[in-house]
Amino acid sequence: MAKKQSREALEQIAARFRALSEPTRLAIVQELKSGERTVGELVEAVGLSQANVSKQLSVLREAGFLRREQRGTSAVYSISDPLVMKLCKLMCDGMNRRAKEFSAQFTM
């Protein structure tokens, strides 16, 4: 049987899930799936202001999902914890399964 997590560990786990609870942050993770990107590239890809994208990047970085590297005048972000991609895949697979089950109810 799995060991129960301490309250502190559960708080840390909840904080990581909260970091993924915003669509813009998920869009950023999706963009970084194919490799590192500058803030400017992410701004263009997600269609939001630089200030908003920077704020969302900070949340993801503080949660431990991203790494930031300064290259000259550009900040470059990449996935630092592959767990974030596994979590997203699990959720997408579950949603796809539910959608198929739902549509099967209406087919004859």
Protein Blocks (a to p, Z undefined) as FASTA:
>chain_A
ZZdddfklmmmmmmmmmmmmpfklmmmmmmmmnoccdfklmmmmnopafklmmmmmmmmm
mnopaccddehjbccdddfblklmmmmmmmmmmmmmmmmmmmmmmpZZ
